[in-house]
Amino acid sequence: MFSLLPLALLQSLLLVIGQVLLKFGLTRMEPFGWNSAFFRSVLVNWQFAASGISFGLGSLLWMYIVKRFPFSMAYPMVSLSYVFGLIAAVIFFHESVDLEKWVGVALIIGGCWLIAK
């Protein structure tokens, strides 16, 4: 019904959204500790909660992908999350990315395209 590549793109995007929200959420939390202040900061942190929802949706989609497609095709598609992660690092965290990393991203995209073909 659905082809692998669009599903893998969506699943990888959900994982990266979860990671970005997690990083934003962690910056608003109290320092880690086994105390009530830390756990209160977890419970009232919408970004932390939204990251869990995003991870959950990504996991449900991953279950569909693994059930429907050969594992040898599905699993390499997880590497698309590295592509989105690098782009998110530039957009949201203003990190600089050198040419070698962009070449690596291009290779990942090419490899996923060949696998999904």
KEKE-3310 file (N, C-alpha, C; in steps of 0.2 Angstrom, whole numbers, plus 5000, padded with zeros to 4 digits):
npx = (5004:5009:5024:5041:5051:5045:5038:5049:5056:5047:5046:5060:5060:5051:5058:5069:5063:5058:5071:5076:5066:5068:5081:5079:5070:5078:5086:5078:5076:5079:5095:5100:5095:5090:5078:5064:5063:5070:5061:5049:5052:5053:5040:5032:5037:5034:5040:5048:5038:5032:5042:5042:5030:5032:5043:5036:5026:5035:5040:5029:5026:5038:5036:5026:5033:5044:5036:5030:5040:5055:5068:5081:5080:5073:5080:5092:5087:5085:5096:5093:5088:5100:5103:5093:5095:5107:5104:5094:5103:5110:5099:5092:5101:5111:5124:5139:5143:5155:5162:5165:5156:5144:5146:5146:5132:5126:5131:5124:5111:5111:5114:5102:5093:5097:5094:5081:5076)
npy = (4994:5007:5014:5011:5021:5034:5032:5028:5041:5049:5042:5044:5057:5059:5054:5063:5075:5072:5070:5084:5091:5085:5089:5103:5103:5097:5108:5116:5110:5106:5103:5085:5075:5064:5070:5080:5093:5091:5081:5088:5097:5089:5085:5096:5100:5104:5102:5090:5081:5081:5077:5063:5059:5061:5051:5040:5039:5038:5026:5017:5019:5013:5000:4996:4997:4988:4976:4976:4977:4970:4967:4969:4980:4989:4992:4999:5011:5019:5026:5038:5047:5052:5061:5071:5074:5081:5092:5098:5101:5112:5121:5123:5123:5130:5125:5123:5115:5105:5102:5089:5082:5085:5078:5065:5065:5066:5053:5045:5047:5044:5030:5025:5028:5019:5007:5007:5007)
npz = (5000:5005:5000:5004:5006:5008:5020:5028:5028:5035:5047:5051:5052:5063:5073:5074:5077:5089:5096:5095:5102:5114:5117:5118:5129:5139:5142:5149:5161:5178:5185:5184:5196:5210:5216:5222:5215:5203:5197:5197:5187:5176:5175:5171:5159:5143:5131:5134:5136:5123:5116:5119:5114:5101:5099:5102:5092:5081:5084:5083:5069:5065:5069:5060:5048:5049:5050:5037:5027:5020:5032:5028:5020:5027:5039:5036:5032:5043:5045:5038:5048:5053:5043:5044:5057:5056:5048:5057:5067:5062:5059:5071:5082:5077:5073:5065:5050:5042:5025:5024:5032:5025:5013:5018:5022:5009:5004:5012:5009:4995:4997:5004:4994:4984:4991:4993:4980)
capx = (5000:5014:5031:5046:5055:5041:5037:5056:5057:5042:5049:5066:5058:5048:5064:5073:5059:5059:5078:5076:5062:5072:5087:5076:5067:5083:5089:5074:5075:5084:5100:5098:5096:5085:5075:5058:5064:5071:5055:5044:5054:5051:5032:5029:5041:5030:5045:5050:5032:5031:5047:5040:5025:5036:5046:5031:5023:5040:5041:5023:5027:5044:5033:5023:5038:5047:5031:5028:5046:5061:5072:5087:5078:5070:5084:5097:5083:5085:5101:5090:5088:5107:5103:5088:5098:5112:5100:5091:5108:5111:5094:5089:5106:5116:5130:5142:5144:5160:5160:5165:5149:5139:5147:5143:5125:5125:5132:5118:5105:5112:5113:5095:5089:5098:5091:5073:5074)
capy = (5000:5012:5012:5011:5028:5040:5029:5029:5048:5051:5039:5047:5064:5059:5053:5069:5080:5069:5072:5091:5093:5082:5094:5109:5101:5096:5114:5119:5106:5106:5098:5079:5072:5060:5075:5083:5098:5088:5077:5093:5101:5085:5084:5102:5102:5102:5099:5084:5077:5081:5072:5056:5058:5060:5045:5035:5039:5035:5018:5014:5018:5008:4993:4995:4997:4981:4971:4976:4977:4966:4970:4971:4986:4994:4995:5004:5018:5022:5031:5045:5051:5056:5067:5076:5077:5086:5098:5101:5104:5118:5125:5124:5124:5135:5122:5123:5108:5106:5099:5081:5080:5086:5073:5060:5065:5064:5046:5041:5048:5039:5023:5024:5028:5013:5001:5008:5006)
capz = (5000:5005:4998:5010:5006:5011:5027:5032:5029:5040:5053:5053:5054:5069:5078:5075:5080:5096:5098:5095:5107:5120:5119:5121:5135:5144:5144:5154:5167:5184:5184:5186:5203:5213:5221:5219:5210:5196:5194:5195:5181:5171:5174:5169:5153:5137:5126:5136:5134:5116:5113:5121:5109:5094:5099:5102:5085:5077:5086:5080:5062:5064:5069:5053:5042:5050:5048:5030:5022:5022:5037:5025:5017:5032:5044:5033:5031:5050:5044:5036:5054:5053:5038:5047:5063:5054:5046:5063:5071:5058:5059:5078:5087:5074:5073:5059:5048:5037:5019:5024:5034:5020:5009:5021:5021:5002:5003:5016:5005:4990:4999:5005:4988:4981:4994:4992:4973)
cpx = (5004:5020:5036:5049:5051:5040:5044:5057:5053:5045:5055:5065:5055:5053:5068:5069:5059:5066:5078:5072:5065:5077:5084:5073:5072:5086:5085:5073:5080:5089:5098:5100:5090:5081:5069:5058:5065:5065:5050:5046:5053:5044:5029:5033:5037:5034:5047:5044:5031:5036:5045:5034:5028:5039:5041:5028:5028:5041:5035:5024:5033:5041:5030:5028:5042:5043:5030:5034:5051:5066:5079:5086:5076:5075:5089:5093:5083:5091:5099:5089:5095:5106:5098:5091:5104:5109:5097:5097:5110:5106:5092:5095:5112:5123:5133:5144:5149:5158:5160:5159:5144:5140:5145:5136:5123:5126:5126:5112:5105:5111:5106:5091:5090:5095:5084:5071:5071)
cpy = (5006:5010:5014:5018:5033:5038:5030:5036:5051:5048:5042:5054:5064:5058:5059:5074:5078:5071:5080:5093:5091:5087:5100:5108:5101:5103:5118:5115:5108:5101:5091:5077:5068:5065:5077:5088:5096:5085:5082:5096:5096:5085:5090:5105:5099:5099:5092:5079:5076:5077:5065:5054:5057:5053:5039:5034:5036:5028:5014:5013:5013:5001:4991:4993:4990:4975:4970:4975:4972:4970:4973:4978:4991:4997:5000:5011:5022:5028:5038:5049:5055:5062:5072:5078:5082:5092:5101:5104:5111:5123:5128:5126:5128:5132:5123:5116:5109:5101:5091:5078:5080:5080:5066:5059:5063:5056:5042:5042:5044:5032:5021:5024:5021:5007:5001:5007:4999)
cpz = (5000:5003:5004:5011:5010:5019:5031:5033:5035:5047:5056:5056:5061:5075:5079:5078:5088:5099:5099:5101:5114:5122:5121:5128:5141:5146:5149:5160:5172:5182:5187:5193:5205:5218:5218:5214:5203:5193:5193:5188:5175:5169:5171:5162:5147:5132:5127:5134:5127:5113:5114:5116:5102:5094:5099:5095:5080:5078:5083:5072:5061:5064:5063:5048:5043:5048:5041:5025:5025:5027:5033:5021:5022:5036:5042:5033:5038:5049:5041:5042:5055:5049:5041:5053:5061:5052:5052:5067:5068:5060:5066:5083:5084:5074:5066:5057:5042:5031:5020:5027:5029:5015:5012:5021:5014:5001:5007:5012:4998:4991:5000:4999:4984:4984:4993:4985:4972)
residu = (MET:PHE:SER:LEU:LEU:PRO:LEU:ALA:LEU:LEU:GLN:SER:LEU:LEU:LEU:VAL:ILE:GLY:GLN:VAL:LEU:LEU:LYS:PHE:GLY:LEU:THR:ARG:MET:GLU:PRO:PHE:GLY:TRP:ASN:SER:ALA:PHE:PHE:ARG:SER:VAL:LEU:VAL:ASN:TRP:GLN:PHE:ALA:ALA:SER:GLY:ILE:SER:PHE:GLY:LEU:GLY:SER:LEU:LEU:TRP:MET:TYR:ILE:VAL:LYS:ARG:PHE:PRO:PHE:SER:MET:ALA:TYR:PRO:MET:VAL:SER:LEU:SER:TYR:VAL:PHE:GLY:LEU:ILE:ALA:ALA:VAL:ILE:PHE:PHE:HIS:GLU:SER:VAL:ASP:LEU:GLU:LYS:TRP:VAL:GLY:VAL:ALA:LEU:ILE:ILE:GLY:GLY:CYS:TRP:LEU:ILE:ALA:LYS)
# end
